[in-house]
Amino acid sequence: MTRDYRPVSYWLETAGDDLTPRPPLDGSVECDVAILGAGYTGLWTAYYLLKSNPGLRVVIVEREIAGFGASGRNGGWCSPGLNISLERLERLHGRDAAIAMYGAMFGAVDEIERVVTEERLDVDWRRGGQLIVARGPQQLPALEATQREHEAYGFGDRYTVLDAAATSERVRVPGALGGIYTPDCAVIQPAKLARRLARLVERMGATIVEGTEATDYRPASPGVRAALITPMGEVTADAVVLAGEAYLTRLRRLHRQLVPLWSLIVLTAPLSEADWAEIGWQAHECLASMRLSVDYLSRTSDGRILFGGRGAPYRFGSPIRDEYDRHDPTHEMLRGMARSWFPVLRDVEFTHAWGGPLGMPRDWHPTFSFDRRSGIATARGYVGHGVSTSNLAGRTVADLIGERKTELTELPFVGHRSRNWEPEPFRWIGVRFAQEALGRVDARSDATGRPPSGRSLAERIARH
């Protein structure tokens, strides 16, 4: 029987698409570029490859359906952020390179907006900006440090520091003492973006096969082309793009390059006009606080509030299973957190809960690469910022495959190799310790009103 994909996320449920999988691979085929994964990275790569060379034969191999993974489950943020700091990037690559990398992320938001507009993609695009809120005195020092970093690297003019009153004019959050706002962020219906991109690249000439698991890949060798290997046959190509993000951990050779961490989401029923009048939030900003253990909020086009965060435990051995997409204790915690942000939600039903894995490299650093000798390309390691980073990755990988030397191919994302995660049981011990300890640090700060010290082992492990 064909799987019903609607319960995977509210986004897939409301994408307005027939979610019946496309036909699977039917025997071995040859092409110019084979792409593993019909999520944002694979679809953007196909889009830019075909834009530059419409005659390319591009085959995208997807285990489930387009948009099944993080591309169809995320919080709807199209933001310019990275989960690795400018200071850390400067230490690794130099000041100019760090600034260029962050500048490229701002450019990615603009580029997605351009494509959405020019290609007339119905993705509920609303560029309301991003507002990071200090919810209490314990979060003010981190907020101030964030803005100092923006200013130190020349991005200060992209952000506005708000006091409590100015923050409240945008959105009324109990205990909010200030915020940082940037207009360089949009909220989207993420599954619509994935599904519309899939149809677009098909019209451009790409072939998408679904229900087809790539169990391995073969680098090229003298006389032998690179290939994706599936139970239905091989997809041989001059270039093979590994674009599965967290799901790449299912491939033996990449198993320790990423840790799959679950981000979970709860969603309210549509709020009444009276509720929205109490909350404000008329500009559809993406919201978050300065919590170490992460929270993120968005307002949907149909008047719901989405609240997401971490908390689901890492599992021994980095397995990815559908049952991990729901974790009742974490989902209940997120509902409580949402009500603390907006007390009016105490009388509002939460209608949906879902989640999914994101890919975290050992050093929090995204990687884009193409080795022409082996024919293997990849882009991965977005740590929850994949909506915008995947577009940058797709453009960069397309340039690398097309042998075009551009500003993007000169960025230090290209060719970066993250250190492997530790083998088990050390990986499980370290990740679980950090997850639980950061939660305790946040809870202690919220209870005492004192900021985290920054000196605890968990904070030092998680510093990036």
N, C-alpha and C positions, 0 to 999 in steps of 0.2 A: 504494500500500500504506500502511496505517496505521503510523505510527512506533511503535517499541517504546520507551517512555519509562522503563522500569526501569533501564537503564544510566546515566541522567542522574545519579542519586545513590543511595546506599544507602537514604536516607530514602524516596524514591519507590518503590524496589524493595520495601521492607518496610512500606509504608503500609496494606497489606491492601485496596487498592482495585483495581477494574477501571480501568485507565488509558486505556481507549479514549476518544478525544475525544468530547465532546458535539457534536451537530450544529452546523454553522457557520451563520452568518447567511444567510437565504434571502430576499434582497431588502430594500429599505429599510423601516424601521419607525420608529414614533414612541413616545416614552415620556416619563416625567417626569425621570428621571436616567439618563444613560448613563455608564458607568464603563469606562475603558480599563485592563485588567489584572486578572486573577483571582488576584492574590497577596494578601498580608495587607492592604495598604492598601485595595485595592478591595473586598475581602470585608468588612473591618471597617466601611468606610464604608456599604456596603449593609446590614450588620447593624443599625447604629445608626439609619440612615434608616428602615428598616422597623419597628424597635422603636417609634420615635416616631410613625410614620405608616404603618400597615400597608397602606393603600390605594395607596401610591405604585407606579408602574410603573417598575421598575429593570431595566436591561439591562446586563450585564457582557460586554465584548468581550475575548476572550483569543486571542492568536496561536497558542498551543500548547495546554496544558491547565492547569487550576487547580493552582497550586503548582509550576509549571515553573521559575520563576526563583529568586531568592534565598530565597523562602518555602519552597521544597522542597529547599534545598541547604545551608543555613547550619549553624553549629556547635551549634545547639540551646540557645543561651543566651537566656533571658528575663530581662534584667538592666536595672537602672535607669540605666545609664550613657549619657552622650553623648560624642561625640568632640570637643566644644568645651568648654573649661574654664569653671568658674564665674568665674574672674578675667576671662577674655575676655568672657563674657556680661555681667558687671558693667560693663566698659568700654563695651560696645555699648548696653546697655539700662538700666543702673542696678542697684544691689544687690538691691533688693526683687524686681525682675523676674527676675534671675538665680536667686535662691532659689526663686521660684515655678516657674520652668521645671524646675529639678532636682526639686522636690517633685512636680511633675506626672509626672515619669518614675518615681518611686517608686510613685505612685498607679497608673501603668499596669500594673505587675507585679501589684498587688492586683486590679485590674479584670480582667485576663486570667484570673487564678485564679478570680475570682467567676463569670465567664461559663463557663469550662471546667467548673466544678462545677455551676452551675445548669442548663446546657444538656446536661450529661452527655456532654461531648466526650472521647472516648478518645484522649488525646494523650501518654500516658506522663509526665504532669506530676509532677515531683519537686522540691520546694522545699528544696534542700540548701544554698542560699546561694552566695556567690562568695568565692573565696580568691585574692588576688593575692600572689604569692610573690617575695621577693628572692632570686634564685639567685646568690649571691655578693656580696662587698662592693661591687662596682661598681653594684649595683642598690639598695642600701640608701638612698642619698640621695634617689632618686626616690620610693621607697616612703614615706619620712618626709615628703617634701614633699607627697605626695598626702594623707596624713592631716592635715597642717597646714591644707591647703585645706578638707578636710571640716570641721574644727573651726572655721575662720574664718568659715564660712558657716552654721554651726548644724547640720551633719549629722554631727558627731563621734560622737553617741550611736548612730548607725546602724552604726558600724564598730567593730571590736575589733582593736587592734594585738597581734600575736602574736610572741613571741620564737621562736627556733629550735626549742626543745623543744615549745612549744604548736603550732607549725606541723606538726611531725613527728607529733604526736598525731592530726592530721587526715589528713595525707598525707605519706608519706616520699619526699622529693625530694632527691637528692644536692646538697650545697652550699647548701641553703636556709637562710638566716640569719634569716628572719622573714617575716611576712606581714600582710596586712590582710584581715579577714573581715567580711562582712555577710550576714545571713540573707535580705536582700531580693533574691533571685535564684532562679530555677528553671531546670531543664533539661527539655527537651521533645523529642518526636519531631516536628520541624518540618513535615514533609510531612503528617503526620496532622492537625496543626492546620489547615493550608491546605485539605486535602481535606474535613475534617469541617465547617469553616466554609462551604465551597462548598455542601455538601449542606444545611446549616442554612439558608442564605439562600435556597436554592431552595424549601425547605419554607415559608419565610416569604413567598414570592411573587416573588422575583427570577428573572430569566431569564439564564442563562449560555450564550453562544455561544462555541464553541472552534474552533480552526483558522481563525480570522478575524483577519487583520492590519489594524489601524488604521494607515493610511498617512499620515493627516493629520487635523486637526481644524479646524472652522470656528467662530470666535466668532460670537455673535449680532449682528445688525444690524437696523435698522428693517424690520420685516416678515419677517425671516428668523431662524429658530431656530438655536441652536448645534447642532453635529453632530460625531460621529465619522465619518470617511470611510474606507470599506473597498472592496476590489474587488467585494464582494458587495452593496454598497448602503450607504446612509447610515443612521445611527442618530441621529435628531434628538431634542432634549430641551430642557427648560428649563435644565438644568444638565448640563455635561459634566465629568467628573472624570478628570484625567490622573494615573494611579496606577501607572505602570510602572517607577518608580525608575530603575536604570541603563539600562533599555531605552528610556526616554524620549529618550535621545540619538539614537535612530533617527528621531525627528521633527525635521525641518529647523529649526523655530523654537526648539527646546530643545537643539539639538545641543551648544552650548557651555556650557549651564547645569550640566552634570555631566560628570565624567570617569569612564568605566567602568574600575574597577580590579579585578583578579581576586584573590579569596581562594581558596586551595586547601586541600584536606583529604585526610588519609590515615586509614585505619581498620584496627584490628587485628582478628584473629579473637577470639572469646570467650576470656578468660583463665581459667586454672584457679583453684580455690580457694586453692591454695598461692601462686600469683602475687599474688592479691588480699591474702592475709595478709601478704605482703612489702611491698606498696604501702600498704595501709590504704585510705583514700579510701572509707570506708563510707557517708558522708552524701551522696555524689553532688554535691559542690560543683562549680561551674564554676571552672576553674583558668586562670591566666595568669601571666606574669611581667611585669617592667617593661621588657622589650625595646622599643626604639624601633620596630623593624620588625615587631612584633606576633606574638604566639603565643597560642593559645587551645586549651583542652582540655575535654573533657567525657567522662563515663562513661555509656555507653548502658544501657538497661534490660536488655539481654541480655548485659551483662558485657564489652563491648568498650571500647577507648580510642580516642577521636577526637582527632586532633591537627591543628590548622589554623594557617595563617599566610599572610603575604604572600610575595612573591618573584617571581611570574610577571610578566614585563615588560609595561609599557604599550605598546600598538601605535599606530603613527602614524595619526592621523586618527580615533581613538576607535571603531574598528569592534567589533562584537560578533558573534563566530562560534563555533559549537559546538566547533570544534577547539581553541579557546583554553582550554576547560575542563580540558584535560589539558596539563601541562607537565612532562615527565619530570625535568628537573634540579631543579625546585622540589619536586616530589613526593618525590624521593629525598632532598633536603635535609630535608624534614619528617620522613621516616622516621628519619633520623639524629638529628634534634633530639628526637624522641619517645623514642628509646633513651637519649639523654643524660638525660632527665628520669627515666626508669625503666629502669635497666639490665636488669631481668628481661625486657624486650621483645626482647633480643638473640635469643632462641629462639622468639619468637612471630611468626607469619605476619601480614603486612598483606594484607588481602583486598580492599580497595576504595580507590580514589582518584578524586576528582572535584573540581570547583570551579565557580566562577561569578562574574559581575561584581557589584560593589556600586557604588552611585552616590556620587561625592564632589564636592560643590560647592566652588567656589573658596575659600570662607571656612569650610568645615566646618560650616555652620549649616543645620539643617533648615528647610524652608519649608512652611507650610500656607496656602492662600489660596482665596478665592472672590470673583470679580468679578461681581456680579449683572448689570451692564450687558452684559458679553460672554457671560455664562453659563458661564465657564470656571473650574473649580476644579482645584487640584493639591495634592499632598503628596509631598515628595521630599527627598533629601539626607541619608539616615540614616547614611552612612559606616560600615556594618557593625553598627549597633545597631538594625536594623529590626524585630526581633520585638516589642519593647515600644513603640518609637517609632511604629510603624505603627498600633497600637491607639489611642494618643493622637491620631494624625493622623486616623484614621477617625472618632473621636468629635468632634473639632474641626470637620472638614469637614462632618459631618452637622449640627452646630449652626449652622454658617455658612449652609448651604443652607436649613435650616429657620428661619432668621432668629431664632435664639435667642441672646440675649446671655448668655453664661455665663463662669465663671472661665476656661475653656479658650480662648474666643474673645478674651479679653483678654491672653493670653500673647503675647510678642513673636515666637513662631514664626509667628504670623498676619501675613500681608502682607510677610514678610521677602523681600527680593530679593537673591540672591547675585550678585556681579559675574560676568560671563561669563569662562570660561577663555580664555586667549590663543589666537589662531589658530595653526595649524601653520605652520612647524615649531617655533615657540617652546613650544607646549604639550608636544610630545614631548621636547624638550630639557630642559625644566624638570622634568617628571614622572620621566623616566628618570634624570636626575641625582640627584633626591631619593631615588628607590628604591635606587639603587646605593650612594649615599653613606651613607645611614642603615644599610644592611647592613654597610658597612665600619666605621662607628662602633660598632655592636654587637659586631662581631668583635674590634675592637681593645680594647674594654672587657672582653670575656670573656677575652681573652688576658692582659691586664695586671692585671685586678682593679681598675682605676681607673674611676670613673664618667665618662660623657660630659661634656664641658666645657660643653655648652649654647651654645657660641660659634661652632661651625662653621656654614658657610652652609646646609648641609642641615638642621641642627637648627633654625636660625632660620626657614627656609622652612616647615618642618613644624610649627612651634610653633602650638598652637591652644588 
